[in-house]
Amino acid sequence: MLKLGVGACIVGSPVRYSGDAKRHNPFMDSVACVAELVAFCPEVAIGLGVPREPIRLVDENGEVRVKDSSSQTQDFTLKLQNAAQSFLQRNTDLSGYILVKGSPSCGTERVKVYNEKGNVFHHKGQGGFVSELLRIEPLLPVEDDGRLNDARIRENFFIRAYVYRDWKKLQREELTAHRLITFYSRYKYLVMAHDTTAYKEIGRLLADAGKVDIDVLTAQFIELLMSAIKDPAKRSGLTNAMQHVRGYLKRTISAIEKADVDRSIDDYRTGLVPLVVPMKMLQHLFNVHPNEYIKTQVFMSPYPEELRLRNSI
Ligand code: SF4
């Protein structure tokens, strides 16, 4: 099962500075059905009460610190960093983290930063807890709850989280060039859908796999893979990947089936139907005409269907 960290206030815990929780997001119910959610409030964990005085990010000569909002004299940065470190030590099998928009502890981006006089200086901050999470585990998929309301961002977050989960699983074994190549072979069409340049780059890297030190190879590989899928795939990329997958059916399906599946892919390309429509048709055709290679492709089913993520993109 996928294990995700989640800001406690998103899943109903009344731990916000004001003493309440955030408004219930029904999407989190479907997430809870497929993932183990580890609810955590870093501000409560470092001993701040509920309710409490809000904290904020403050720029001090170019260094961003987390401070109390009234006097900006109490510094919570180190405590939040320690909370992130011990959270990751307790949850080594974490595959992603759903954080909280705008929070000085849990906001992944565009958090308000004040100057030393107490005025808003810019909006480019990142919460003190998240910064430390990502310093320790830079490839960990993270997303703000607010951004998850966008269907494409939501779908992409789950793709990244499931890839990262599988990657962590693989790391428990002794890594060899062969294992890496076998692992990647399942992701080819997923990567192709996201980024054809990265697709070629990873192919080149693995073609020389035997000649490179395995630790160097591993680090380069996972960085390339996670960065290839960092952003949501575009309609054109998904269409291209589906057409490649469809190519495996050319000798097995009838002319009518060919016309149907091609029309379905084209209807997706032009925005007439969501991604689930051609993907369902491809899945059905591969059920009838199985193909061992396509069966291994994560692109065909990157996350549990209950999430219904392909229904709205
Ligand atoms: S945003 Fe983070 S620190 Fe603030 S209440 Fe929610 S979980 Fe706690």
Boltz pocket constraint, residues with backbone or C-beta under 6 A from the ligand:
constraints:
  - pocket:
      binder: B
      contacts: [[A, 6], [A, 7], [A, 8], [A, 9], [A, 10], [A, 15], [A, 16], [A, 17], [A, 40], [A, 41], [A, 42], [A, 43], [A, 44], [A, 100], [A, 103], [A, 105], [A, 106]]
      max_distance: 6.0
